[in-house]
Amino acid sequence: MNQFNNSENMYRSKIVTVIGIPFDTYSSFMKGPALAPKKIRESFHSEATNKCTEGKIDLGEETRFIDKGDIEITDYLADIEQSITTFLETGTRIISLGGDHSITYPIVRAFNKKFDNLNILQLDAHPDLYHEFDGNPYSHACPFARIMEENLVDRLVQIGIRSVTPHLKQQVERFNVEMIDMKSWDQSIKIEFEGPLYLSLDLDVLDPAFTPGVSHHEPGGLTSREVISIIQNLNVTIVGADIVELNPNRDPSGITAAAAAKFLKEISGKMLEDI
């Protein structure tokens, strides 16, 4: 039986912990996301802005908001899963800074050990449900196939999808994924969840006009305001999140890192408001 069934301690966690996962070994097109945690932190701490959320929580003064730095990775699955497991055992909520999207699979394996009835909201241009990609079942194009194969979550809801191959369409149907693609998206759509939520935010869910610093540009995505509104309007306990796929090599102006830092603030604020 998972800890969630034993008690509600994880729901009453008093700490939000930020962890960097500088991993892009399984990026399929170009490397660079391993550099992202450093760049997101630089933008978060930049004197060009402040550390306040739109809900007026000052993360610079907030003792419940802690950055534990980056984890070291020599074994993709074991090191990421064990690191997240160790932090979860302290009773914290976790925001992971990727890295490419392959990190989500071992992270969710750790969360599954703590929570029954776990749900995922995935904000992404791509379903990331390939059975394998370029011969690699752990590619950043595959994490949600692994998650669904292992029944690690009750529901997977995807918003922002706009690049679906016939194989991915089959995978969506196979795993009963609830997909709201961009041609069907409307800001009035409300997604209701029961049970704890894990939020996975791939920065390429946004239109490249807002986040050009990603490896895979998919025009026609969400605006920054729409992503912020989705986060702020979630009426559920967010127990964990990741922000992935920033590629600093394509972000010379730092605009995408700034967006990632903004989302970090708003996700943290949403978690802290619930504590």
C-alpha positions as CSV (number, residue, x, y, z in Angstrom):
1,M,0.0,0.0,0.0
2,N,1.4,3.4,-0.9
3,Q,2.0,6.2,1.6
4,F,-0.9,8.2,0.2
5,N,-3.3,5.5,1.4
6,N,-1.6,5.3,4.8
7,S,-1.8,9.0,5.6
8,E,-2.3,12.5,4.1
9,N,1.2,13.7,5.2
10,M,2.3,14.3,1.6
11,Y,-0.7,16.5,1.0
12,R,0.2,18.5,4.1
13,S,3.9,18.9,3.1
14,K,5.2,22.2,4.3
15,I,8.2,22.4,1.8
16,V,8.6,22.9,-1.9
17,T,12.0,21.6,-3.1
18,V,13.6,22.5,-6.4
19,I,16.0,19.9,-7.9
20,G,18.0,20.2,-11.1
21,I,18.3,17.2,-13.3
22,P,20.9,18.1,-16.0
23,F,20.4,15.2,-18.4
24,D,20.0,15.2,-22.2
25,T,21.7,11.9,-23.2
26,Y,18.4,10.7,-24.6
27,S,17.6,13.8,-26.7
28,S,17.0,12.7,-30.2
29,F,17.6,15.8,-32.3
30,M,20.2,18.0,-30.5
31,K,21.8,18.2,-27.1
32,G,21.6,21.2,-24.8
33,P,18.9,20.6,-22.2
34,A,21.5,19.4,-19.7
35,L,22.6,23.0,-19.5
36,A,19.1,24.2,-18.6
37,P,18.9,24.0,-14.8
38,K,21.8,26.5,-14.5
39,K,20.1,28.9,-16.9
40,I,16.7,28.7,-15.3
41,R,18.3,29.5,-11.9
42,E,20.2,32.5,-13.4
43,S,17.0,33.9,-14.8
44,F,15.1,33.2,-11.5
45,H,17.8,35.1,-9.5
46,S,18.3,37.9,-12.1
47,E,18.0,41.5,-10.9
48,A,15.9,42.2,-14.0
49,T,12.9,40.9,-12.1
50,N,11.9,39.8,-8.6
51,K,11.0,36.4,-7.0
52,C,7.3,37.2,-6.3
53,T,4.5,35.1,-7.7
54,E,1.4,36.6,-9.2
55,G,-0.3,35.5,-6.0
56,K,2.1,37.8,-4.1
57,I,4.3,35.1,-2.5
58,D,7.9,36.3,-2.3
59,L,9.9,33.2,-2.9
60,G,13.1,35.1,-2.0
61,E,11.8,35.4,1.5
62,E,9.8,32.1,1.6
63,T,11.4,29.6,4.0
64,R,9.3,26.8,2.7
65,F,10.9,27.2,-0.8
66,I,14.3,25.4,-1.0
67,D,16.7,24.8,-3.9
68,K,18.8,21.6,-3.4
69,G,20.9,22.1,-6.5
70,D,21.5,19.5,-9.2
71,I,21.7,15.7,-8.8
72,E,24.6,13.7,-10.2
73,I,23.6,11.1,-12.8
74,T,25.7,8.2,-13.9
75,D,22.8,5.7,-14.2
76,Y,19.8,7.3,-15.8
77,L,17.0,5.2,-14.2
78,A,18.6,4.4,-10.8
79,D,20.1,7.7,-10.0
80,I,17.0,9.9,-10.9
81,E,14.5,7.5,-9.3
82,Q,16.5,7.1,-6.1
83,S,17.2,10.8,-5.8
84,I,13.5,11.7,-6.1
85,T,12.6,8.9,-3.8
86,T,15.0,10.1,-1.1
87,F,13.6,13.7,-1.3
88,L,10.0,12.4,-1.2
89,E,10.7,10.5,2.0
90,T,11.3,13.8,3.7
91,G,7.8,14.9,2.9
92,T,8.5,17.6,0.4
93,R,6.8,18.5,-2.9
94,I,9.3,18.5,-5.7
95,I,9.8,20.6,-8.8
96,S,12.4,19.2,-11.1
97,L,14.3,21.3,-13.6
98,G,15.3,19.3,-16.7
99,G,16.9,18.2,-18.8
100,D,15.0,16.6,-21.5
101,H,11.7,14.9,-21.2
102,S,13.2,11.5,-20.6
103,I,13.6,12.4,-16.9
104,T,9.9,12.3,-16.3
105,Y,9.8,8.5,-16.4
106,P,12.1,7.7,-13.5
107,I,10.6,10.7,-11.6
108,V,7.1,9.3,-11.9
109,R,8.4,5.8,-10.9
110,A,9.4,7.4,-7.6
111,F,6.1,9.3,-7.2
112,N,4.2,6.1,-7.8
113,K,5.7,4.5,-4.7
114,K,4.3,7.3,-2.6
115,F,0.9,8.0,-4.2
116,D,-2.0,5.9,-5.3
117,N,-4.4,7.5,-7.7
118,L,-1.7,9.7,-9.2
119,N,-2.7,11.7,-12.3
120,I,-0.4,13.5,-14.8
121,L,-1.2,16.7,-16.7
122,Q,1.3,17.0,-19.5
123,L,1.7,20.3,-21.3
124,D,3.5,19.5,-24.6
125,A,3.6,19.9,-28.3
126,H,4.3,16.1,-28.6
127,P,2.6,13.1,-27.0
128,D,6.0,11.5,-26.2
129,L,4.4,8.1,-26.4
130,Y,6.6,6.4,-29.0
131,H,7.2,2.7,-28.2
132,E,10.8,3.4,-29.1
133,F,12.6,6.1,-31.0
134,D,15.8,5.6,-33.0
135,G,16.0,2.2,-31.2
136,N,15.9,3.8,-27.8
137,P,12.9,2.9,-25.5
138,Y,14.1,5.6,-23.0
139,S,14.3,8.4,-25.6
140,H,12.7,11.8,-24.6
141,A,10.1,10.8,-27.2
142,C,9.0,7.8,-25.1
143,P,8.6,8.5,-21.4
144,F,4.8,8.4,-21.3
145,A,4.8,5.1,-23.1
146,R,6.9,3.6,-20.3
147,I,4.8,5.3,-17.6
148,M,1.5,4.0,-19.1
149,E,2.9,0.5,-19.7
150,E,3.8,0.2,-16.0
151,N,0.4,1.6,-14.9
152,L,2.2,4.2,-12.8
153,V,-0.7,6.7,-13.0
154,D,-4.5,6.5,-13.1
155,R,-4.9,9.2,-15.8
156,L,-2.7,11.0,-18.4
157,V,-4.2,14.2,-19.7
158,Q,-2.3,16.0,-22.5
159,I,-2.8,19.7,-23.5
160,G,-1.2,21.5,-26.5
161,I,-0.4,18.5,-28.7
162,R,0.1,19.4,-32.4
163,S,2.4,16.7,-33.8
164,V,0.9,13.2,-33.9
165,T,2.0,10.4,-36.2
166,P,-0.2,7.4,-37.0
167,H,1.9,5.3,-34.4
168,L,1.4,7.9,-31.7
169,K,-2.4,8.0,-32.5
170,Q,-2.4,4.2,-31.9
171,Q,-0.5,4.7,-28.6
172,V,-3.0,7.3,-27.5
173,E,-5.8,4.9,-28.1
174,R,-4.0,2.0,-26.6
175,F,-3.3,3.8,-23.3
176,N,-6.6,5.7,-23.1
177,V,-4.8,9.0,-23.0
178,E,-7.0,12.1,-22.7
179,M,-5.6,14.3,-25.4
180,I,-6.7,17.9,-26.0
181,D,-4.8,18.9,-29.1
182,M,-4.2,22.5,-30.1
183,K,-6.9,22.5,-32.8
184,S,-9.4,21.5,-30.1
185,W,-8.0,23.8,-27.4
186,D,-10.1,26.5,-25.9
187,Q,-9.3,28.5,-22.7
188,S,-12.8,27.8,-21.4
189,I,-12.0,24.0,-21.1
190,K,-11.8,23.0,-17.5
191,I,-9.9,19.8,-16.5
192,E,-11.0,18.2,-13.2
193,F,-8.8,15.8,-11.3
194,E,-9.4,13.6,-8.3
195,G,-6.4,12.6,-6.3
196,P,-2.8,14.0,-6.4
197,L,-1.5,15.6,-9.6
198,Y,1.9,15.6,-11.2
199,L,2.4,18.4,-13.7
200,S,4.9,17.9,-16.6
201,L,5.6,21.1,-18.5
202,D,7.5,20.7,-21.8
203,L,8.5,24.3,-22.9
204,D,7.7,23.4,-26.5
205,V,4.0,23.4,-25.6
206,L,4.3,27.2,-26.2
207,D,4.5,28.7,-29.6
208,P,8.1,29.2,-30.6
209,A,7.4,33.0,-30.6
210,F,7.3,32.7,-26.8
211,T,9.9,30.0,-26.2
212,P,12.3,29.8,-29.1
213,G,15.0,28.1,-26.9
214,V,13.8,24.5,-27.4
215,S,15.1,21.8,-29.7
216,H,11.9,21.1,-31.5
217,H,10.0,24.1,-32.8
218,E,6.3,23.4,-33.4
219,P,4.4,26.6,-34.5
220,G,0.9,27.1,-33.3
221,G,1.3,26.5,-29.6
222,L,0.0,28.1,-26.4
223,T,0.9,31.6,-25.2
224,S,2.8,32.3,-22.0
225,R,-0.5,33.7,-20.5
226,E,-2.4,30.5,-21.4
227,V,0.2,28.3,-19.7
228,I,0.2,30.5,-16.6
229,S,-3.6,30.4,-16.5
230,I,-3.7,26.6,-16.7
231,I,-1.3,26.4,-13.7
232,Q,-3.2,29.0,-11.7
233,N,-6.6,27.5,-12.4
234,L,-5.8,23.9,-11.4
235,N,-8.2,22.9,-8.6
236,V,-6.2,20.0,-7.2
237,T,-3.2,19.3,-5.0
238,I,0.0,19.4,-7.1
239,V,2.5,17.1,-5.4
240,G,5.2,17.3,-8.1
241,A,6.2,18.9,-11.3
242,D,8.9,19.2,-13.9
243,I,9.9,21.9,-16.4
244,V,11.8,20.3,-19.3
245,E,13.3,20.8,-22.7
246,L,14.9,24.3,-22.4
247,N,17.8,24.3,-24.8
248,P,20.1,27.2,-23.9
249,N,22.0,26.7,-27.2
250,R,18.9,28.1,-29.0
251,D,18.1,30.7,-26.4
252,P,20.8,33.4,-26.8
253,S,18.5,36.2,-25.5
254,G,17.4,34.2,-22.5
255,I,13.7,34.6,-23.2
256,T,12.9,30.9,-22.9
257,A,14.9,30.7,-19.6
258,A,12.9,33.7,-18.4
259,A,9.6,31.9,-19.3
260,A,10.8,28.7,-17.4
261,A,11.7,30.8,-14.4
262,K,8.3,32.4,-14.5
263,F,6.6,29.0,-14.6
264,L,8.8,27.8,-11.7
265,K,7.5,30.8,-9.7
266,E,3.9,30.1,-10.5
267,I,4.0,26.4,-9.9
268,S,5.8,27.0,-6.6
269,G,3.2,29.6,-5.7
270,K,0.4,27.2,-6.5
271,M,1.9,24.5,-4.3
272,L,2.6,26.9,-1.4
273,E,-1.0,28.3,-1.5
274,D,-2.2,24.8,-0.9
275,I,0.0,24.1,2.1
